[in-house]
Amino acid sequence: MKFTLFTKRKVPKTIPSRMCEAINCPKPADYRAPKKDGTSDPQQAETWHWFCLNHVKIYNQSWNYFSEMSEAEVIDTWRKDMTWERPSWPLGGWHGKQWKTYQSRPSEQGFADPFGLFDQAINQPSPLKSPLTADEQQATKTLDLNFPFTFKQLQATYRDKVKKFHPDVNQGCLKAEETFKKINHAYSILKNHTID
């Protein structure tokens, strides 16, 4: 029986397609780095610097995006990056061009109506609805209040009614005690419906 020895075939070394751009570096260039002039295009390989791993690390450490910018340009870029380069306005108002055009177009009611919603609503009759539910209306009658009212008005009215109908003041009068319960219930309903 005859044995055949199998040995590894010698594969000729392929020449890498790119060599490292660093001076006197024979290693293959597997890593790209952007050019400082900003002309690097992700779709075109020739618009990038190509380095080996060691030299791309050195290049990245020495590369400074802000090197040719003034201090004002650096701060401006930094502020734009905080909002992902989207426009922003100070809190509490919208100061864009659209807001100014909305303000300059008053409707028949004397305020800005850019979409004409209120003009349409005037031409169509609609039933009037009370802003209060039936329980809230009953509570306002109990406390002798007219809607809208402030929290201070509600508190003042509540205190006056409580002083007048408190069971200790009326020596056990059942009618005063029932009125006192109604006043407390009315106050608990209305305390979240004030205008301030």
Beta strands, then each sheet from edge to edge (+ up, - down):
strand 1: 31-33
strand 2: 49-51
sheet 1: 1+ 2-
end
